[in-house]
Amino acid sequence: MEILRDAEFWVLVAFVILIVAVFKPVKKAFTGGLDGRAAKIKADLDEAQRLRDEAAALLAEYREKQTQALAEAQAILREAGIEAARGREQAAADLAAALKRRERQAVDRIAQAEAKALDEVRASAVELAVAVTGNLLRSALDGKNAARLVDQAIAELPQKLH
């Protein structure tokens, strides 16, 4: 047992005891740090997965909203086209009605002008006939009878001409 007397042996034993005594806390600290880091990485990965799932849900929601917005825009465009067509039809109908109304007014004015002209011609013809008749009767009849016949003819003339 000479080995037990050797100082190097005891240094070796002390070193082994020291290593065994220090290994447990160092191992605990080292594995605790690694476990903490692994837990942080797992938490970060879980958070990243949750954020990815949220982003995918938001993307799907926005795509659905975009699809709905496109459908609404197309419906609005179709409705606007229909309204524009109705407006064109209504404008054409209004224009046609206005043209017919103006044509009717023009025809009425022409008829009024014709009636007025005809009345003026009749009035002129009556005046002329009265004047001619008066002149003929004055020259053909004596004064007393002529005046009576002229007055009588003048009184009857408007009833006969109208």
Backbone as JSON, one array per atom type, in Angstrom:
{
  "sequence": "MEILRDAEFWVLVAFVILIVAVFKPVKKAFTGGLDGRAAKIKADLDEAQRLRDEAAALLAEYREKQTQALAEAQAILREAGIEAARGREQAAADLAAALKRRERQAVDRIAQAEAKALDEVRASAVELAVAVTGNLLRSALDGKNAARLVDQAIAELPQKLH",
  "N": [[0.75, -1.12, 0.0], [1.57, 1.09, -0.73], [0.87, 3.0, -2.36], [-0.97, 4.49, -1.04], [0.53, 6.15, 0.39], [1.67, 7.81, -1.3], [1.87, 11.09, -2.52], [0.88, 12.04, -4.87], [-1.09, 10.31, -5.46], [-3.02, 10.97, -3.58], [-3.54, 13.52, -4.38], [-4.68, 13.0, -6.78], [-6.98, 11.61, -5.9], [-8.21, 13.63, -4.48], [-8.62, 15.37, -6.53], [-10.43, 13.93, -8.12], [-12.58, 13.74, -6.32], [-13.14, 16.41, -6.1], [-13.88, 16.95, -8.72], [-16.15, 15.31, -8.91], [-17.71, 16.51, -6.95], [-18.01, 19.08, -7.97], [-19.02, 18.59, -10.47], [-21.79, 17.94, -10.4], [-23.24, 20.43, -9.66], [-22.27, 22.02, -11.77], [-23.09, 20.56, -13.96], [-25.82, 20.73, -13.53], [-26.23, 23.5, -13.81], [-25.32, 23.86, -16.41], [-27.02, 22.09, -17.9], [-29.41, 23.18, -17.09], [-29.24, 25.74, -18.21], [-29.17, 25.0, -20.9], [-31.64, 23.67, -21.03], [-33.34, 25.81, -20.42], [-32.76, 27.45, -22.56], [-33.66, 25.76, -24.62], [-36.36, 25.64, -23.92], [-37.05, 28.33, -24.32], [-36.55, 28.53, -27.06], [-38.47, 26.69, -27.95], [-40.77, 27.99, -27.08], [-40.56, 30.29, -28.65], [-40.77, 29.1, -31.17], [-43.37, 28.06, -30.97], [-44.77, 30.47, -30.7], [-44.14, 31.6, -33.17], [-45.41, 29.74, -34.83], [-48.06, 30.16, -34.01], [-48.36, 32.82, -34.81], [-47.99, 32.48, -37.54], [-50.22, 30.88, -38.16], [-52.22, 32.73, -37.5], [-51.64, 34.71, -39.39], [-52.16, 33.27, -41.71], [-54.89, 32.86, -41.37], [-55.8, 35.52, -41.41], [-54.99, 36.19, -44.0], [-56.63, 34.47, -45.49], [-59.09, 35.53, -44.74], [-58.89, 38.14, -45.75], [-58.63, 37.57, -48.45], [-61.14, 36.47, -48.93], [-62.7, 38.73, -48.38], [-61.75, 40.35, -50.43], [-62.64, 38.92, -52.64], [-65.39, 39.17, -52.22], [-65.59, 41.96, -52.42], [-64.85, 42.33, -55.09], [-66.96, 40.99, -56.31], [-69.08, 42.62, -55.47], [-68.31, 45.0, -56.72], [-68.54, 44.25, -59.4], [-71.28, 43.77, -59.48], [-72.21, 46.33, -58.95], [-71.25, 47.64, -61.22], [-72.72, 46.28, -63.19], [-75.31, 47.07, -62.44], [-75.05, 49.82, -62.76], [-74.71, 49.91, -65.52], [-77.21, 48.99, -66.33], [-78.82, 51.03, -65.28], [-77.82, 53.17, -66.77], [-78.64, 52.41, -69.32], [-81.41, 52.49, -68.92], [-81.64, 55.21, -68.44], [-80.85, 56.25, -70.92], [-82.92, 55.22, -72.51], [-85.11, 56.49, -71.32], [-84.43, 59.16, -71.8], [-84.54, 59.16, -74.59], [-87.26, 58.6, -74.93], [-88.37, 60.85, -73.66], [-87.39, 62.85, -75.35], [-88.66, 62.15, -77.76], [-91.32, 62.55, -76.98], [-91.26, 65.29, -76.45], [-90.67, 66.26, -79.0], [-92.99, 65.46, -80.37], [-94.85, 66.97, -78.98], [-94.01, 69.58, -79.62], [-94.38, 69.48, -82.4], [-97.15, 69.18, -82.49], [-97.86, 71.64, -81.36], [-96.86, 73.34, -83.33], [-98.49, 72.6, -85.5], [-100.94, 73.37, -84.45], [-100.54, 76.15, -84.26], [-100.22, 76.76, -86.96], [-102.76, 76.06, -87.87], [-104.27, 77.94, -86.45], [-103.25, 80.29, -87.58], [-104.08, 79.92, -90.22], [-106.85, 79.93, -89.84], [-107.17, 82.53, -88.88], [-106.25, 84.0, -91.08], [-108.18, 83.2, -92.94], [-110.47, 84.25, -91.74], [-109.82, 86.96, -91.91], [-109.76, 87.27, -94.69], [-112.45, 86.69, -95.27], [-113.67, 88.78, -93.88], [-112.64, 90.93, -95.3], [-113.76, 90.33, -97.78], [-116.46, 90.6, -97.19], [-116.6, 93.31, -96.51], [-115.83, 94.39, -98.95], [-117.88, 93.35, -100.6], [-120.06, 94.6, -99.45], [-119.44, 97.25, -99.94], [-119.35, 97.3, -102.73], [-121.94, 96.45, -103.35], [-123.34, 98.5, -102.18], [-122.52, 100.65, -103.79], [-123.5, 99.84, -106.3], [-126.25, 99.74, -105.86], [-126.78, 102.36, -105.2], [-126.23, 103.64, -107.55], [-128.16, 102.46, -109.24], [-130.69, 102.73, -108.11], [-133.24, 104.94, -106.89], [-132.79, 107.62, -104.57], [-134.2, 107.37, -102.06], [-135.23, 104.68, -101.89], [-132.9, 103.37, -102.4], [-131.27, 103.91, -100.21], [-132.72, 102.63, -98.19], [-132.64, 99.92, -99.09], [-129.88, 99.46, -99.09], [-129.27, 99.73, -96.37], [-130.77, 97.61, -95.4], [-129.54, 95.38, -96.68], [-127.0, 95.58, -95.67], [-127.48, 95.02, -92.99], [-128.34, 92.35, -93.16], [-126.22, 91.02, -94.3], [-123.93, 90.11, -92.6], [-125.16, 87.92, -91.31], [-125.69, 86.19, -93.37], [-123.2, 85.59, -94.43], [-121.81, 84.35, -92.44]],
  "CA": [[0.0, 0.0, 0.0], [2.46, 2.2, -0.89], [0.13, 3.97, -3.16], [-1.69, 5.36, -0.15], [1.49, 7.09, 0.93], [2.13, 8.67, -2.38], [1.13, 12.35, -2.53], [0.23, 12.19, -6.17], [-2.33, 9.53, -5.38], [-3.98, 11.75, -2.81], [-3.92, 14.66, -5.22], [-5.61, 12.43, -7.76], [-8.23, 11.32, -5.21], [-8.82, 14.93, -4.18], [-9.08, 15.93, -7.82], [-11.62, 13.18, -8.52], [-13.65, 14.16, -5.42], [-13.47, 17.78, -6.51], [-14.59, 16.88, -10.0], [-17.47, 14.75, -8.64], [-18.47, 17.49, -6.19], [-18.29, 20.25, -8.82], [-19.71, 18.15, -11.69], [-23.23, 17.98, -10.24], [-23.77, 21.79, -9.86], [-21.94, 22.52, -13.11], [-23.98, 19.85, -14.88], [-27.15, 21.29, -13.33], [-26.23, 24.84, -14.4], [-25.17, 23.7, -17.86], [-28.25, 21.53, -18.46], [-30.48, 24.16, -16.83], [-29.11, 26.76, -19.25], [-29.6, 24.4, -22.17], [-33.09, 23.45, -20.95], [-33.96, 27.14, -20.52], [-32.64, 27.89, -23.96], [-34.55, 24.9, -25.41], [-37.73, 26.08, -23.63], [-37.23, 29.62, -25.0], [-36.65, 28.25, -28.5], [-39.77, 26.06, -28.17], [-41.78, 29.05, -26.95], [-40.45, 31.12, -29.86], [-41.33, 28.33, -32.29], [-44.83, 28.03, -30.78], [-45.25, 31.82, -31.02], [-44.03, 31.74, -34.62], [-46.48, 28.92, -35.42], [-49.32, 30.85, -33.74], [-48.39, 33.99, -35.69], [-48.17, 31.97, -38.91], [-51.63, 30.49, -38.28], [-52.99, 33.99, -37.52], [-51.41, 35.35, -40.69], [-52.88, 32.48, -42.71], [-56.32, 33.14, -41.2], [-56.02, 36.87, -41.91], [-54.87, 36.15, -45.46], [-57.85, 33.86, -46.02], [-60.17, 36.49, -44.52], [-58.74, 39.24, -46.71], [-58.94, 37.05, -49.79], [-62.61, 36.38, -48.99], [-63.19, 40.11, -48.5], [-61.4, 40.82, -51.77], [-63.57, 38.26, -53.55], [-66.69, 39.81, -52.03], [-65.5, 43.32, -52.96], [-64.89, 42.22, -56.55], [-68.34, 40.64, -56.69], [-69.88, 43.83, -55.29], [-67.94, 45.95, -57.77], [-69.15, 43.78, -60.64], [-72.72, 44.0, -59.36], [-72.41, 47.78, -59.09], [-71.05, 47.97, -62.64], [-73.89, 45.8, -63.93], [-76.44, 47.94, -62.1], [-74.81, 51.12, -63.41], [-75.0, 49.73, -66.94], [-78.67, 48.91, -66.48], [-79.34, 52.39, -65.03], [-77.46, 54.0, -67.91], [-79.54, 52.03, -70.41], [-82.72, 53.06, -68.6], [-81.54, 56.66, -68.63], [-80.86, 56.5, -72.37], [-84.28, 54.96, -73.0], [-85.98, 57.55, -70.81], [-84.08, 60.38, -72.52], [-85.08, 59.03, -75.94], [-88.72, 58.73, -74.83], [-88.65, 62.26, -73.36], [-87.12, 63.61, -76.57], [-89.74, 61.87, -78.71], [-92.54, 63.21, -76.49], [-91.08, 66.73, -76.64], [-90.8, 66.53, -80.43], [-94.4, 65.35, -80.73], [-95.54, 68.12, -78.4], [-93.66, 70.75, -80.45], [-95.04, 69.32, -83.69], [-98.55, 69.48, -82.26], [-97.97, 73.08, -81.17], [-96.67, 73.98, -84.63], [-99.69, 72.35, -86.29], [-101.99, 74.23, -83.89], [-100.25, 77.54, -84.66], [-100.53, 76.88, -88.39], [-104.23, 76.05, -88.0], [-104.75, 79.24, -85.97], [-102.88, 81.29, -88.58], [-104.97, 79.71, -91.37], [-108.19, 80.4, -89.47], [-107.11, 83.99, -88.8], [-106.17, 84.5, -92.45], [-109.48, 82.97, -93.55], [-111.38, 85.25, -91.17], [-109.47, 88.27, -92.48], [-110.22, 87.27, -96.08], [-113.9, 86.8, -95.24], [-114.03, 90.13, -93.47], [-112.35, 91.81, -96.44], [-114.75, 90.04, -98.82], [-117.73, 91.18, -96.75], [-116.5, 94.77, -96.66], [-115.83, 94.69, -100.38], [-119.22, 93.08, -101.13], [-120.95, 95.66, -98.95], [-119.12, 98.49, -100.64], [-119.77, 97.16, -104.13], [-123.4, 96.43, -103.38], [-123.79, 99.87, -101.9], [-122.28, 101.49, -104.98], [-124.42, 99.43, -107.34], [-127.6, 100.13, -105.5], [-126.88, 103.83, -105.26], [-126.3, 104.08, -108.95], [-129.31, 101.92, -109.91], [-131.95, 103.07, -107.47], [-133.38, 106.34, -106.49], [-132.18, 107.93, -103.29], [-134.91, 106.89, -100.89], [-135.23, 103.22, -101.94], [-131.51, 102.91, -102.36], [-130.78, 103.98, -98.83], [-133.4, 101.59, -97.45], [-132.11, 98.62, -99.52], [-128.48, 99.35, -98.62], [-129.32, 99.49, -94.94], [-131.29, 96.25, -95.19], [-128.51, 94.45, -97.14], [-125.89, 95.64, -94.7], [-127.93, 94.36, -91.78], [-128.47, 90.92, -93.42], [-124.97, 90.46, -94.82], [-123.14, 89.3, -91.67], [-125.84, 86.67, -91.01], [-125.61, 85.31, -94.52], [-121.81, 85.17, -94.67], [-121.26, 83.54, -91.33]],
  "C": [[0.84, 1.25, 0.0], [1.76, 3.32, -1.67], [-0.57, 4.96, -2.25], [-0.75, 6.4, 0.44], [1.94, 8.07, -0.12], [1.25, 9.92, -2.44], [0.38, 12.53, -3.84], [-1.09, 11.43, -6.19], [-3.39, 10.35, -4.67], [-4.41, 12.99, -3.59], [-4.95, 14.18, -6.26], [-6.95, 12.17, -7.12], [-8.95, 12.65, -4.92], [-9.38, 15.55, -5.47], [-10.35, 15.24, -8.28], [-12.8, 13.6, -7.65], [-14.11, 15.57, -5.81], [-14.29, 17.77, -7.79], [-16.01, 16.36, -9.74], [-18.32, 15.78, -7.92], [-18.86, 18.68, -7.08], [-19.13, 19.84, -10.04], [-21.22, 18.3, -11.57], [-23.77, 19.42, -10.4], [-23.48, 22.34, -11.25], [-22.85, 21.87, -14.14], [-25.38, 20.46, -14.79], [-27.25, 22.67, -14.0], [-26.18, 24.73, -15.92], [-26.45, 23.17, -18.49], [-29.42, 22.47, -18.22], [-30.45, 25.28, -17.88], [-29.58, 26.24, -20.6], [-31.1, 24.16, -22.18], [-33.85, 24.77, -21.08], [-33.93, 27.65, -21.94], [-33.56, 27.07, -24.85], [-36.0, 25.31, -25.18], [-38.02, 27.4, -24.33], [-37.38, 29.41, -26.5], [-38.0, 27.61, -28.82], [-40.88, 27.1, -28.08], [-41.76, 29.96, -28.17], [-41.04, 30.4, -31.07], [-42.86, 28.26, -32.19], [-45.44, 29.39, -31.13], [-45.22, 32.04, -32.53], [-45.13, 30.95, -35.32], [-47.83, 29.6, -35.23], [-49.45, 32.07, -34.66], [-48.6, 33.58, -37.15], [-49.63, 31.58, -39.14], [-52.53, 31.73, -38.33], [-52.87, 34.67, -38.88], [-52.16, 34.6, -41.78], [-54.38, 32.75, -42.62], [-56.65, 34.53, -41.73], [-55.95, 36.92, -43.44], [-56.13, 35.55, -46.08], [-59.03, 34.82, -45.88], [-60.1, 37.63, -45.54], [-59.01, 38.79, -48.14], [-60.44, 36.93, -49.98], [-63.22, 37.77, -49.15], [-62.91, 40.66, -49.88], [-62.36, 40.21, -52.79], [-64.96, 38.9, -53.46], [-66.69, 41.22, -52.63], [-65.54, 43.29, -54.48], [-66.3, 41.89, -57.03], [-69.25, 41.85, -56.55], [-69.59, 44.84, -56.38], [-68.57, 45.54, -59.1], [-70.66, 44.01, -60.62], [-73.04, 45.49, -59.53], [-72.25, 48.19, -60.54], [-72.22, 47.5, -63.48], [-75.08, 46.71, -63.7], [-76.28, 49.31, -62.76], [-75.09, 51.03, -64.91], [-76.5, 49.69, -67.21], [-79.28, 50.3, -66.3], [-79.02, 53.31, -66.21], [-78.37, 53.69, -69.1], [-80.94, 52.58, -70.17], [-82.73, 54.57, -68.84], [-81.58, 57.02, -70.11], [-82.26, 56.31, -72.93], [-85.23, 56.07, -72.58], [-85.71, 58.86, -71.55], [-84.64, 60.33, -73.94], [-86.6, 59.2, -75.92], [-89.11, 60.18, -74.55], [-88.45, 63.13, -74.6], [-88.24, 63.41, -77.58], [-91.02, 62.58, -78.29], [-92.44, 64.73, -76.7], [-91.22, 67.1, -78.11], [-92.26, 66.45, -80.88], [-95.18, 66.55, -80.21], [-95.25, 69.39, -79.22], [-94.33, 70.68, -81.82], [-96.52, 69.67, -83.58], [-98.77, 70.99, -82.09], [-97.82, 73.82, -82.5], [-97.91, 73.81, -85.51], [-100.83, 73.24, -85.79], [-101.78, 75.69, -84.3], [-100.58, 77.76, -86.14], [-102.03, 76.94, -88.6], [-104.81, 77.39, -87.54], [-104.46, 80.34, -87.0], [-103.79, 81.17, -89.81], [-106.36, 80.24, -91.06], [-108.23, 81.92, -89.42], [-107.08, 84.59, -90.21], [-107.52, 84.35, -93.16], [-110.5, 83.98, -93.04], [-111.11, 86.64, -91.75], [-109.94, 88.37, -93.93], [-111.74, 87.42, -96.14], [-114.34, 88.21, -94.88], [-113.78, 91.12, -94.61], [-113.39, 91.61, -97.55], [-116.09, 90.66, -98.46], [-117.7, 92.69, -96.95], [-116.56, 95.17, -98.14], [-117.22, 94.48, -100.98], [-120.19, 94.16, -100.68], [-120.71, 96.94, -99.73], [-119.6, 98.43, -102.09], [-121.29, 97.19, -104.23], [-123.96, 97.82, -103.13], [-123.63, 100.77, -103.09], [-123.27, 101.12, -106.1], [-125.85, 99.89, -107.05], [-127.77, 101.65, -105.57], [-127.01, 104.29, -106.72], [-127.58, 103.6, -109.63], [-130.63, 102.39, -109.31], [-132.01, 104.57, -107.15], [-132.92, 106.5, -105.06], [-132.86, 107.3, -102.11], [-134.89, 105.36, -100.83], [-133.8, 102.67, -101.81], [-131.0, 102.89, -100.93], [-131.42, 102.89, -98.0], [-132.84, 100.22, -97.81], [-130.67, 98.42, -99.05], [-128.47, 99.04, -97.14], [-129.79, 98.06, -94.64], [-130.23, 95.22, -95.58], [-127.34, 94.41, -96.16], [-126.28, 94.9, -93.44], [-127.98, 92.84, -91.97], [-127.14, 90.26, -93.8], [-124.15, 89.66, -93.78], [-123.83, 87.96, -91.34], [-125.74, 85.71, -92.17], [-124.19, 84.79, -94.73], [-121.26, 84.25, -93.58], [-122.09, 82.38, -91.1]]
}
